[in-house]
Amino acid sequence: MRIAWIGKKSPFCGNVTYSREITNALLERGHEVSFLHFAQEVSQGSKELNCPEVPLPFIYKSQVYTIPTFKATKVLTDSLRQIKPDIVHASLTLSPLDFLLPEICEKLNIPVIATFHTAFAGKGAKLISGTQLLAYQLYAPFLGNYNNVIVFSQLQRELLARMGVPAQNIAVIPNGVDVNKYSPGFSTIKSEFQAERLFVYQGRLAPEKNVEALLRAWRQAEMGPQSKLLIVGDGPLRASLEPFYGPEYGIIWLGFVADDNRRIEILRGADVFILPSLVEGLSLSLLEGMACGLACLATDVGADGEVLQDGAGVVLDTNRVRSQLHTLLPLFQDHPELALTLGQKARQRVLERYTLNKNITQLEKLYEEIVKEPRFHLRPQHTKKAV
């Protein structure tokens, strides 16, 4: 099948990883993939993506949203006309093009589906705040214009359905990881950092990730000198946090680690993975840690709590993250057998439900169903009845 994939290649975020992993897996299955993304220059291919690329001009892009140029719509339309894909798959980038894409594809008679990543709080909580809330409010009336929308959990499907997206047009296909690539294995990372116990946070350093709650709990728990906390990632809060939570407390800031092999080495050598987020979708970082056999502690937001339920990890309350971690961190430090047992359960959970192979098989099935269906027509938005 010929697939036009519209997603992100930079700056690094979960959307970038998702696009890279899915497109490479589709290529390995024998599909033809063209990757359209916001960039200023024409690229002849990518070591990460291994497929033809089409640059879409932009004014500004960040980890959160993208502002295209006026020319981007024409470039996108002309490119799709030239590629002649069987289907278009957009990994939504919080860009105005997301709203225009169904209309463009309808004119070209090409079916189009979308993956909606935007994080949310979770069961029993207010939806979300700030950028995430705005994204849901903006997107809900328009997602029905896609032939199908992919989300990562039943909870998110129900949320969008309550906001007016036709439930029959929402497919639940969880994130998946390559369990051969992300797996337990040998690592020298503990000797590198002179640690007997290693705890890891991996992700953006932004307010919604709630990293300061982890840092405060670590410092207050007065962890022993042989326990280290590795902070893997970068973001707007790093400059304000790092000076107050440094090596004197056993906290090591590694910044953004682009090399997959290095990140896997860190995960394989660690004991515990901690994700204290206030909002999430379905964290790929969490699944990678689980696949590598780490004991995982994460908040019950997005689909993360669902991933860890029934003993696959420890589910934290977003209202008590610091106090819970203050108790749990010394427990995992003093009882390595607990981390080992939970790590084995975490790995097993990923093998059962969250492998990249299963993800791609579900995606291929959805593609086939959509391509065979009659083309959908755009639904009019907010039309008023005549008086």
Stockholm file with secondary structure:
# STOCKHOLM 1.0

chainA/1-387         MRIAWIGKKSPFCGNVTYSREITNALLERGHEVSFLHFAQEVSQGSKELNCPEVPLPFIYKSQVYTIPTFKATKVLTDSLRQIKPDIVHASLTLSPLDFLLPEICEKLNIPVIATFHTAFAGKGAKLISGTQLLAYQLYAPFLGNYNNVIVFSQLQRELLARMGVPAQNIAVIPNGVDVNKYSPGFSTIKSEFQAERLFVYQGRLAPEKNVEALLRAWRQAEMGPQSKLLIVGDGPLRASLEPFYGPEYGIIWLGFVADDNRRIEILRGADVFILPSLVEGLSLSLLEGMACGLACLATDVGADGEVLQDGAGVVLDTNRVRSQLHTLLPLFQDHPELALTLGQKARQRVLERYTLNKNITQLEKLYEEIVKEPRFHLRPQHTKKAV
#=GR chainA/1-387 SS CEEEEEECCSSCSHHHHHHHHHHHHHHHTTCEEEEEEECSSCCSCCTTTCSCEEEECEEEECSSCEEECTTHHHHHHHHHHHHCCSEEEEECCSSTHHHHHHHHHHHHTCCEEEECCCCBCCTTSCCCCTHHHHHHHHHHHHHTTSSEEEESCHHHHHHHHHTTCCGGGEEECCCCBCTTTSCCCCCCHHHHTTCSEEEEEESCCSGGGCHHHHHHHHHHHTCCTTEEEEEECCCTTHHHHGGGSCGGGTEEEEECCCCHHHHHHHHHHCSEEEECCSSBSCCHHHHHHHHTTCEEEEESCTTHHHHHTTTTSEEECTTSHHHHHHHHHHHHHHCHHHHHHHHHHHHHHHHHHCBHHHHHHHHHHHHHHHHHSCCCCCCCSSCCCCC
#=GC SS_cons         CEEEEEECCSSCSHHHHHHHHHHHHHHHTTCEEEEEEECSSCCSCCTTTCSCEEEECEEEECSSCEEECTTHHHHHHHHHHHHCCSEEEEECCSSTHHHHHHHHHHHHTCCEEEECCCCBCCTTSCCCCTHHHHHHHHHHHHHTTSSEEEESCHHHHHHHHHTTCCGGGEEECCCCBCTTTSCCCCCCHHHHTTCSEEEEEESCCSGGGCHHHHHHHHHHHTCCTTEEEEEECCCTTHHHHGGGSCGGGTEEEEECCCCHHHHHHHHHHCSEEEECCSSBSCCHHHHHHHHTTCEEEEESCTTHHHHHTTTTSEEECTTSHHHHHHHHHHHHHHCHHHHHHHHHHHHHHHHHHCBHHHHHHHHHHHHHHHHHSCCCCCCCSSCCCCC
//
